[in-house]
Amino acid sequence: MEEYNISEVAKILNEWNPLGEEAANVPDLDGYRYESIDILFHLESGKGKTSVESVLMQVLKEAFNIDLTKNDCSDAASKILHVLSKKH
């Protein structure tokens, strides 16, 4: 797992901020870094079996107990796929 990908996915999540105003109340959020690592781990180990939207929904549900739809996650998922498709 590359540091570049972790940072970029964290940046995408931070801009999206699925927690909204509640993000300020989450201790150790660290700009969604840990969630980014979890998302990338699931994507790398899933070998394409699970959509990025589904991974986002699962990881964020487990981390923050928030319910998101695939539609909620589609823009961030598209940006994450773009990051993962880049060669660095």
Salt bridges, closest charged atoms under 4 A:
GLU2 OE1 - HIS88 NE2 3.05
GLU3 OE2 - ARG33 NH1 2.94
GLU8 OE2 - LYS11 NZ 3.06
ASP67 OD1 - LYS61 NZ 2.73
ASP75 OD2 - LYS79 NZ 3.38
